[in-house]
Amino acid sequence: MLYRKYFIVLASFVLGFMVGFVLKYDTIIFQLLSTVATTLPPLYSTHTPVPPSQQQDLRVAPRNITLAQLQSSYLTQIHTAYCEEHKLLICSPAKSASSESLRWISRICNLNISNPYSDKRTPTVNKLNQQGVVTQKVLDWFQGWTIITVARDPWARVVSGYYDKFWQQPLLHKNPWACEVVQQVRSPLSSSLNCSSNNIDASPLQFNEFLDYITSTPDATDRFEHFSTQEFACPQWLRPDFVARHESLEDDFKHISQVLGINVKHVHPASAGSMNTTLERVKKHFSQNCTNVERVRKRYSVDVERFGYNSPDCST
C-alpha cells in the first residue's frame, strides 16, 4: 500500500514537470514542429522531391505556355481562381472539390465567401479576360506563379455527378439542360418533353443510361463540364506544382499552405458521412458490374493514368 502511494506521488511529479516544461517552452516546441512540417516534401507534388532550399526555384520556373493554349483551353473559365498577393493559381474541375477550392483561395485573399459561384467577389480568372480573350497579364501568371490542381477518383466523381444532377426527378426542374440530356439519351421516346416547363414529365435517368450519356459524349464546356475529364479542365501541360486530392483535401491544403508560408483558415471539405455515402454508392454501382467499371476506366483513362487511381473491386 505504501509503495502504491509513492508511485502515485512520483507519477504526479513527473506529469507536473512535463506540463510545466511544455508551458514554459511552448513557443520553441511549436517552432521545431513547424520546421519539421515545412521541410517535408508536398504530399502530392508532381515534381521529384528536392531540398526545401530549391523548392521555391522550382515553383517560379517559367512554363512554356502560349496565349493560344490558354485561349483554346478551359483554364480561364470559372474553375480557375487566383490570389495575386501570394502569386497563386488553383485549378479544380467540377465535382473535384471545386467549391471548397474556390473558398480556400478566397480566404487566402482575405475574402469571406460562402457561395463562390454566386458571389461576384470570387477571384476567378475568367473575370480578367477582355471580351473572352486571355490577356498578357493572365498569361504571365500561368507562366510563373505557383499552380495547384485538384484531382478526384474518377469512379467516385462519376457517381457524385450522377446523384448531384440526375437521380431525382425534381432536379430536372432545376436544371433544364438535365432534361435535354434525358431527351438525348431516350430519343425519340422523350422528344415530346417540354424542358422549359415546370411540369416536366420524365423519370430520372437510370445509372446505366447516365453511363451511356457520358461515355458517348466528348469533353466539352458548359453543361458537360461536370463529366468531362479532369485533364480537359486542368491539362498536364500546366506543369502544376502541387496536386491536391479530393480524398485528402484538408491535409493537402494544410501542407501546401505550410510549404508556401501562407496563414489561412483550414478548409472544411465534404463530411465523413458524405464521403461514406459516395463510397457506398460506388460499391452499389460497380462492385457487381465489372463492365461498368471498365466503361468508366476507358472514358477517363487519361485521369486514371495521370493521377494513379485504381479501379474499384468488382465481380461479374
VOKOLKE-542866 format. One record per residue (C-alpha): residue number from 1; x negated, y negated, z negated; residue in one letter. Coordinates in steps of 0.5 Angstrom, whole numbers. Layout:
REM residues N
<r resi="NUM" X="X" Y="Y" Z="Z" resn="A"/>
...
REM end
This chain:
REM residues 316
<r resi="1" X="0" Y="0" Z="0" resn="M"/>
<r resi="2" X="-6" Y="-5" Z="-2" resn="L"/>
<r resi="3" X="-9" Y="-3" Z="5" resn="Y"/>
<r resi="4" X="-3" Y="-5" Z="9" resn="R"/>
<r resi="5" X="-3" Y="-12" Z="5" resn="K"/>
<r resi="6" X="-10" Y="-13" Z="7" resn="Y"/>
<r resi="7" X="-8" Y="-11" Z="14" resn="F"/>
<r resi="8" X="-3" Y="-16" Z="15" resn="I"/>
<r resi="9" X="-7" Y="-22" Z="12" resn="V"/>
<r resi="10" X="-12" Y="-20" Z="17" resn="L"/>
<r resi="11" X="-8" Y="-20" Z="23" resn="A"/>
<r resi="12" X="-4" Y="-26" Z="21" resn="S"/>
<r resi="13" X="-11" Y="-30" Z="20" resn="F"/>
<r resi="14" X="-13" Y="-27" Z="27" resn="V"/>
<r resi="15" X="-7" Y="-29" Z="30" resn="L"/>
<r resi="16" X="-7" Y="-36" Z="27" resn="G"/>
<r resi="17" X="-14" Y="-37" Z="29" resn="F"/>
<r resi="18" X="-12" Y="-35" Z="36" resn="M"/>
<r resi="19" X="-7" Y="-40" Z="36" resn="V"/>
<r resi="20" X="-11" Y="-46" Z="34" resn="G"/>
<r resi="21" X="-16" Y="-44" Z="39" resn="F"/>
<r resi="22" X="-11" Y="-45" Z="45" resn="V"/>
<r resi="23" X="-8" Y="-51" Z="42" resn="L"/>
<r resi="24" X="-15" Y="-54" Z="41" resn="K"/>
<r resi="25" X="-18" Y="-53" Z="48" resn="Y"/>
<r resi="26" X="-11" Y="-52" Z="52" resn="D"/>
<r resi="27" X="-14" Y="-57" Z="57" resn="T"/>
<r resi="28" X="-20" Y="-54" Z="58" resn="I"/>
<r resi="29" X="-17" Y="-47" Z="59" resn="I"/>
<r resi="30" X="-12" Y="-50" Z="64" resn="F"/>
<r resi="31" X="-17" Y="-53" Z="68" resn="Q"/>
<r resi="32" X="-21" Y="-46" Z="68" resn="L"/>
<r resi="33" X="-15" Y="-42" Z="70" resn="L"/>
<r resi="34" X="-13" Y="-48" Z="75" resn="S"/>
<r resi="35" X="-20" Y="-47" Z="78" resn="T"/>
<r resi="36" X="-20" Y="-39" Z="79" resn="V"/>
<r resi="37" X="-13" Y="-40" Z="82" resn="A"/>
<r resi="38" X="-15" Y="-45" Z="87" resn="T"/>
<r resi="39" X="-21" Y="-41" Z="89" resn="T"/>
<r resi="40" X="-17" Y="-35" Z="91" resn="L"/>
<r resi="41" X="-16" Y="-35" Z="99" resn="P"/>
<r resi="42" X="-9" Y="-36" Z="101" resn="P"/>
<r resi="43" X="-4" Y="-30" Z="101" resn="L"/>
<r resi="44" X="-3" Y="-30" Z="108" resn="Y"/>
<r resi="45" X="-8" Y="-34" Z="111" resn="S"/>
<r resi="46" X="-9" Y="-33" Z="119" resn="T"/>
<r resi="47" X="-16" Y="-35" Z="118" resn="H"/>
<r resi="48" X="-21" Y="-30" Z="116" resn="T"/>
<r resi="49" X="-22" Y="-32" Z="108" resn="P"/>
<r resi="50" X="-28" Y="-37" Z="107" resn="V"/>
<r resi="51" X="-31" Y="-40" Z="101" resn="P"/>
<r resi="52" X="-27" Y="-46" Z="99" resn="P"/>
<r resi="53" X="-32" Y="-51" Z="101" resn="S"/>
<r resi="54" X="-31" Y="-49" Z="108" resn="Q"/>
<r resi="55" X="-23" Y="-48" Z="108" resn="Q"/>
<r resi="56" X="-22" Y="-56" Z="109" resn="Q"/>
<r resi="57" X="-26" Y="-56" Z="115" resn="D"/>
<r resi="58" X="-22" Y="-50" Z="118" resn="L"/>
<r resi="59" X="-16" Y="-53" Z="117" resn="R"/>
<r resi="60" X="-17" Y="-60" Z="120" resn="V"/>
<r resi="61" X="-21" Y="-57" Z="126" resn="A"/>
<r resi="62" X="-18" Y="-60" Z="132" resn="P"/>
<r resi="63" X="-13" Y="-55" Z="136" resn="R"/>
<r resi="64" X="-13" Y="-55" Z="144" resn="N"/>
<r resi="65" X="-5" Y="-56" Z="144" resn="I"/>
<r resi="66" X="-3" Y="-60" Z="150" resn="T"/>
<r resi="67" X="3" Y="-65" Z="151" resn="L"/>
<r resi="68" X="6" Y="-60" Z="156" resn="A"/>
<r resi="69" X="6" Y="-55" Z="151" resn="Q"/>
<r resi="70" X="10" Y="-59" Z="146" resn="L"/>
<r resi="71" X="15" Y="-61" Z="150" resn="Q"/>
<r resi="72" X="17" Y="-54" Z="153" resn="S"/>
<r resi="73" X="17" Y="-51" Z="146" resn="S"/>
<r resi="74" X="22" Y="-51" Z="141" resn="Y"/>
<r resi="75" X="17" Y="-54" Z="136" resn="L"/>
<r resi="76" X="19" Y="-61" Z="136" resn="T"/>
<r resi="77" X="26" Y="-60" Z="134" resn="Q"/>
<r resi="78" X="30" Y="-60" Z="127" resn="I"/>
<r resi="79" X="26" Y="-54" Z="124" resn="H"/>
<r resi="80" X="19" Y="-57" Z="124" resn="T"/>
<r resi="81" X="18" Y="-62" Z="119" resn="A"/>
<r resi="82" X="12" Y="-66" Z="117" resn="Y"/>
<r resi="83" X="9" Y="-70" Z="111" resn="C"/>
<r resi="84" X="5" Y="-76" Z="113" resn="E"/>
<r resi="85" X="2" Y="-77" Z="106" resn="E"/>
<r resi="86" X="-1" Y="-70" Z="106" resn="H"/>
<r resi="87" X="-2" Y="-69" Z="114" resn="K"/>
<r resi="88" X="2" Y="-63" Z="113" resn="L"/>
<r resi="89" X="7" Y="-60" Z="118" resn="L"/>
<r resi="90" X="11" Y="-54" Z="117" resn="I"/>
<r resi="91" X="15" Y="-50" Z="122" resn="C"/>
<r resi="92" X="21" Y="-45" Z="119" resn="S"/>
<r resi="93" X="25" Y="-41" Z="124" resn="P"/>
<r resi="94" X="33" Y="-41" Z="123" resn="A"/>
<r resi="95" X="34" Y="-35" Z="118" resn="K"/>
<r resi="96" X="27" Y="-35" Z="115" resn="S"/>
<r resi="97" X="28" Y="-40" Z="109" resn="A"/>
<r resi="98" X="28" Y="-46" Z="114" resn="S"/>
<r resi="99" X="33" Y="-50" Z="109" resn="S"/>
<r resi="100" X="28" Y="-49" Z="103" resn="E"/>
<r resi="101" X="22" Y="-50" Z="107" resn="S"/>
<r resi="102" X="25" Y="-57" Z="109" resn="L"/>
<r resi="103" X="27" Y="-58" Z="102" resn="R"/>
<r resi="104" X="20" Y="-56" Z="100" resn="W"/>
<r resi="105" X="16" Y="-61" Z="104" resn="I"/>
<r resi="106" X="22" Y="-67" Z="103" resn="S"/>
<r resi="107" X="20" Y="-66" Z="95" resn="R"/>
<r resi="108" X="12" Y="-67" Z="97" resn="I"/>
<r resi="109" X="14" Y="-73" Z="101" resn="C"/>
<r resi="110" X="18" Y="-75" Z="94" resn="N"/>
<r resi="111" X="25" Y="-75" Z="97" resn="L"/>
<r resi="112" X="31" Y="-72" Z="93" resn="N"/>
<r resi="113" X="34" Y="-68" Z="99" resn="I"/>
<r resi="114" X="39" Y="-62" Z="97" resn="S"/>
<r resi="115" X="42" Y="-61" Z="104" resn="N"/>
<r resi="116" X="36" Y="-62" Z="109" resn="P"/>
<r resi="117" X="41" Y="-61" Z="115" resn="Y"/>
<r resi="118" X="46" Y="-67" Z="114" resn="S"/>
<r resi="119" X="41" Y="-72" Z="110" resn="D"/>
<r resi="120" X="38" Y="-77" Z="115" resn="K"/>
<r resi="121" X="32" Y="-78" Z="111" resn="R"/>
<r resi="122" X="30" Y="-71" Z="112" resn="T"/>
<r resi="123" X="23" Y="-72" Z="115" resn="P"/>
<r resi="124" X="24" Y="-67" Z="122" resn="T"/>
<r resi="125" X="19" Y="-68" Z="128" resn="V"/>
<r resi="126" X="25" Y="-69" Z="133" resn="N"/>
<r resi="127" X="27" Y="-76" Z="130" resn="K"/>
<r resi="128" X="20" Y="-78" Z="132" resn="L"/>
<r resi="129" X="21" Y="-77" Z="139" resn="N"/>
<r resi="130" X="22" Y="-82" Z="144" resn="Q"/>
<r resi="131" X="29" Y="-80" Z="148" resn="Q"/>
<r resi="132" X="27" Y="-73" Z="148" resn="G"/>
<r resi="133" X="19" Y="-74" Z="150" resn="V"/>
<r resi="134" X="14" Y="-72" Z="145" resn="V"/>
<r resi="135" X="10" Y="-78" Z="143" resn="T"/>
<r resi="136" X="2" Y="-78" Z="143" resn="Q"/>
<r resi="137" X="3" Y="-79" Z="135" resn="K"/>
<r resi="138" X="6" Y="-73" Z="134" resn="V"/>
<r resi="139" X="1" Y="-69" Z="139" resn="L"/>
<r resi="140" X="-5" Y="-72" Z="135" resn="D"/>
<r resi="141" X="-1" Y="-69" Z="128" resn="W"/>
<r resi="142" X="-1" Y="-62" Z="131" resn="F"/>
<r resi="143" X="-8" Y="-62" Z="134" resn="Q"/>
<r resi="144" X="-11" Y="-64" Z="127" resn="G"/>
<r resi="145" X="-6" Y="-63" Z="121" resn="W"/>
<r resi="146" X="-5" Y="-57" Z="116" resn="T"/>
<r resi="147" X="0" Y="-53" Z="119" resn="I"/>
<r resi="148" X="5" Y="-48" Z="116" resn="I"/>
<r resi="149" X="9" Y="-43" Z="119" resn="T"/>
<r resi="150" X="14" Y="-38" Z="115" resn="V"/>
<r resi="151" X="16" Y="-31" Z="117" resn="A"/>
<r resi="152" X="21" Y="-26" Z="115" resn="R"/>
<r resi="153" X="22" Y="-19" Z="116" resn="D"/>
<r resi="154" X="26" Y="-18" Z="123" resn="P"/>
<r resi="155" X="31" Y="-13" Z="121" resn="W"/>
<r resi="156" X="33" Y="-17" Z="115" resn="A"/>
<r resi="157" X="33" Y="-23" Z="119" resn="R"/>
<r resi="158" X="38" Y="-20" Z="124" resn="V"/>
<r resi="159" X="42" Y="-17" Z="118" resn="V"/>
<r resi="160" X="42" Y="-24" Z="115" resn="S"/>
<r resi="161" X="44" Y="-28" Z="121" resn="G"/>
<r resi="162" X="50" Y="-23" Z="123" resn="Y"/>
<r resi="163" X="53" Y="-24" Z="116" resn="Y"/>
<r resi="164" X="52" Y="-31" Z="116" resn="D"/>
<r resi="165" X="56" Y="-32" Z="123" resn="K"/>
<r resi="166" X="60" Y="-26" Z="125" resn="F"/>
<r resi="167" X="62" Y="-21" Z="120" resn="W"/>
<r resi="168" X="68" Y="-25" Z="117" resn="Q"/>
<r resi="169" X="74" Y="-28" Z="122" resn="Q"/>
<r resi="170" X="74" Y="-35" Z="118" resn="P"/>
<r resi="171" X="67" Y="-36" Z="121" resn="L"/>
<r resi="172" X="70" Y="-36" Z="128" resn="L"/>
<r resi="173" X="74" Y="-42" Z="126" resn="H"/>
<r resi="174" X="68" Y="-46" Z="123" resn="K"/>
<r resi="175" X="63" Y="-44" Z="129" resn="N"/>
<r resi="176" X="67" Y="-45" Z="136" resn="P"/>
<r resi="177" X="60" Y="-42" Z="139" resn="W"/>
<r resi="178" X="61" Y="-36" Z="135" resn="A"/>
<r resi="179" X="68" Y="-35" Z="138" resn="C"/>
<r resi="180" X="65" Y="-36" Z="145" resn="E"/>
<r resi="181" X="60" Y="-30" Z="143" resn="V"/>
<r resi="182" X="66" Y="-26" Z="142" resn="V"/>
<r resi="183" X="68" Y="-28" Z="149" resn="Q"/>
<r resi="184" X="62" Y="-26" Z="152" resn="Q"/>
<r resi="185" X="61" Y="-19" Z="148" resn="V"/>
<r resi="186" X="68" Y="-17" Z="149" resn="R"/>
<r resi="187" X="69" Y="-20" Z="156" resn="S"/>
<r resi="188" X="74" Y="-19" Z="160" resn="P"/>
<r resi="189" X="79" Y="-17" Z="154" resn="L"/>
<r resi="190" X="77" Y="-23" Z="150" resn="S"/>
<r resi="191" X="77" Y="-28" Z="156" resn="S"/>
<r resi="192" X="84" Y="-31" Z="153" resn="S"/>
<r resi="193" X="81" Y="-33" Z="147" resn="L"/>
<r resi="194" X="82" Y="-41" Z="146" resn="N"/>
<r resi="195" X="76" Y="-42" Z="142" resn="C"/>
<r resi="196" X="78" Y="-50" Z="141" resn="S"/>
<r resi="197" X="84" Y="-47" Z="137" resn="S"/>
<r resi="198" X="84" Y="-47" Z="129" resn="N"/>
<r resi="199" X="88" Y="-40" Z="130" resn="N"/>
<r resi="200" X="83" Y="-36" Z="133" resn="I"/>
<r resi="201" X="86" Y="-29" Z="134" resn="D"/>
<r resi="202" X="80" Y="-25" Z="134" resn="A"/>
<r resi="203" X="77" Y="-19" Z="130" resn="S"/>
<r resi="204" X="70" Y="-20" Z="127" resn="P"/>
<r resi="205" X="64" Y="-17" Z="131" resn="L"/>
<r resi="206" X="62" Y="-10" Z="129" resn="Q"/>
<r resi="207" X="55" Y="-10" Z="128" resn="F"/>
<r resi="208" X="53" Y="-6" Z="134" resn="N"/>
<r resi="209" X="57" Y="-11" Z="138" resn="E"/>
<r resi="210" X="52" Y="-16" Z="135" resn="F"/>
<r resi="211" X="46" Y="-12" Z="137" resn="L"/>
<r resi="212" X="49" Y="-11" Z="144" resn="D"/>
<r resi="213" X="49" Y="-19" Z="144" resn="Y"/>
<r resi="214" X="42" Y="-21" Z="141" resn="I"/>
<r resi="215" X="39" Y="-15" Z="145" resn="T"/>
<r resi="216" X="41" Y="-17" Z="152" resn="S"/>
<r resi="217" X="40" Y="-25" Z="150" resn="T"/>
<r resi="218" X="34" Y="-28" Z="152" resn="P"/>
<r resi="219" X="31" Y="-33" Z="147" resn="D"/>
<r resi="220" X="34" Y="-40" Z="147" resn="A"/>
<r resi="221" X="35" Y="-46" Z="143" resn="T"/>
<r resi="222" X="42" Y="-49" Z="140" resn="D"/>
<r resi="223" X="47" Y="-43" Z="139" resn="R"/>
<r resi="224" X="42" Y="-37" Z="140" resn="F"/>
<r resi="225" X="36" Y="-40" Z="135" resn="E"/>
<r resi="226" X="38" Y="-36" Z="129" resn="H"/>
<r resi="227" X="37" Y="-30" Z="133" resn="F"/>
<r resi="228" X="31" Y="-32" Z="138" resn="S"/>
<r resi="229" X="24" Y="-29" Z="136" resn="T"/>
<r resi="230" X="20" Y="-33" Z="131" resn="Q"/>
<r resi="231" X="15" Y="-33" Z="136" resn="E"/>
<r resi="232" X="19" Y="-37" Z="140" resn="F"/>
<r resi="233" X="20" Y="-42" Z="134" resn="A"/>
<r resi="234" X="13" Y="-42" Z="132" resn="C"/>
<r resi="235" X="9" Y="-40" Z="137" resn="P"/>
<r resi="236" X="2" Y="-37" Z="136" resn="Q"/>
<r resi="237" X="-2" Y="-42" Z="140" resn="W"/>
<r resi="238" X="0" Y="-47" Z="134" resn="L"/>
<r resi="239" X="-6" Y="-43" Z="130" resn="R"/>
<r resi="240" X="-3" Y="-44" Z="123" resn="P"/>
<r resi="241" X="-7" Y="-45" Z="117" resn="D"/>
<r resi="242" X="-2" Y="-41" Z="113" resn="F"/>
<r resi="243" X="4" Y="-36" Z="114" resn="V"/>
<r resi="244" X="8" Y="-36" Z="108" resn="A"/>
<r resi="245" X="13" Y="-30" Z="107" resn="R"/>
<r resi="246" X="21" Y="-31" Z="106" resn="H"/>
<r resi="247" X="20" Y="-25" Z="102" resn="E"/>
<r resi="248" X="15" Y="-28" Z="97" resn="S"/>
<r resi="249" X="16" Y="-35" Z="99" resn="L"/>
<r resi="250" X="16" Y="-38" Z="92" resn="E"/>
<r resi="251" X="9" Y="-35" Z="90" resn="D"/>
<r resi="252" X="6" Y="-37" Z="97" resn="D"/>
<r resi="253" X="9" Y="-44" Z="97" resn="F"/>
<r resi="254" X="6" Y="-45" Z="90" resn="K"/>
<r resi="255" X="-1" Y="-42" Z="92" resn="H"/>
<r resi="256" X="-1" Y="-47" Z="98" resn="I"/>
<r resi="257" X="0" Y="-53" Z="94" resn="S"/>
<r resi="258" X="-5" Y="-51" Z="90" resn="Q"/>
<r resi="259" X="-10" Y="-50" Z="95" resn="V"/>
<r resi="260" X="-8" Y="-57" Z="98" resn="L"/>
<r resi="261" X="-8" Y="-60" Z="92" resn="G"/>
<r resi="262" X="-1" Y="-62" Z="92" resn="I"/>
<r resi="263" X="3" Y="-63" Z="86" resn="N"/>
<r resi="264" X="10" Y="-61" Z="88" resn="V"/>
<r resi="265" X="16" Y="-58" Z="84" resn="K"/>
<r resi="266" X="17" Y="-51" Z="85" resn="H"/>
<r resi="267" X="22" Y="-48" Z="90" resn="V"/>
<r resi="268" X="28" Y="-44" Z="89" resn="H"/>
<r resi="269" X="29" Y="-39" Z="94" resn="P"/>
<r resi="270" X="34" Y="-34" Z="95" resn="A"/>
<r resi="271" X="36" Y="-31" Z="89" resn="S"/>
<r resi="272" X="34" Y="-24" Z="87" resn="A"/>
<r resi="273" X="42" Y="-22" Z="87" resn="G"/>
<r resi="274" X="42" Y="-25" Z="95" resn="S"/>
<r resi="275" X="35" Y="-21" Z="96" resn="M"/>
<r resi="276" X="38" Y="-15" Z="94" resn="N"/>
<r resi="277" X="45" Y="-16" Z="98" resn="T"/>
<r resi="278" X="41" Y="-17" Z="104" resn="T"/>
<r resi="279" X="36" Y="-10" Z="103" resn="L"/>
<r resi="280" X="43" Y="-6" Z="101" resn="E"/>
<r resi="281" X="46" Y="-9" Z="108" resn="R"/>
<r resi="282" X="39" Y="-7" Z="112" resn="V"/>
<r resi="283" X="40" Y="0" Z="109" resn="K"/>
<r resi="284" X="47" Y="0" Z="110" resn="K"/>
<r resi="285" X="46" Y="-1" Z="118" resn="H"/>
<r resi="286" X="39" Y="2" Z="119" resn="F"/>
<r resi="287" X="38" Y="8" Z="114" resn="S"/>
<r resi="288" X="42" Y="13" Z="118" resn="Q"/>
<r resi="289" X="41" Y="10" Z="125" resn="N"/>
<r resi="290" X="34" Y="10" Z="128" resn="C"/>
<r resi="291" X="37" Y="8" Z="135" resn="T"/>
<r resi="292" X="39" Y="1" Z="132" resn="N"/>
<r resi="293" X="32" Y="1" Z="128" resn="V"/>
<r resi="294" X="29" Y="2" Z="135" resn="E"/>
<r resi="295" X="33" Y="-4" Z="138" resn="R"/>
<r resi="296" X="31" Y="-9" Z="133" resn="V"/>
<r resi="297" X="24" Y="-7" Z="134" resn="R"/>
<r resi="298" X="24" Y="-7" Z="141" resn="K"/>
<r resi="299" X="27" Y="-14" Z="141" resn="R"/>
<r resi="300" X="23" Y="-17" Z="136" resn="Y"/>
<r resi="301" X="16" Y="-13" Z="138" resn="S"/>
<r resi="302" X="12" Y="-20" Z="138" resn="V"/>
<r resi="303" X="14" Y="-22" Z="131" resn="D"/>
<r resi="304" X="13" Y="-15" Z="128" resn="V"/>
<r resi="305" X="6" Y="-14" Z="131" resn="E"/>
<r resi="306" X="4" Y="-21" Z="130" resn="R"/>
<r resi="307" X="7" Y="-21" Z="122" resn="F"/>
<r resi="308" X="5" Y="-14" Z="121" resn="G"/>
<r resi="309" X="12" Y="-12" Z="119" resn="Y"/>
<r resi="310" X="14" Y="-4" Z="118" resn="N"/>
<r resi="311" X="21" Y="-1" Z="121" resn="S"/>
<r resi="312" X="26" Y="1" Z="115" resn="P"/>
<r resi="313" X="26" Y="8" Z="114" resn="D"/>
<r resi="314" X="32" Y="12" Z="118" resn="C"/>
<r resi="315" X="34" Y="19" Z="119" resn="S"/>
<r resi="316" X="39" Y="20" Z="125" resn="T"/>
REM end
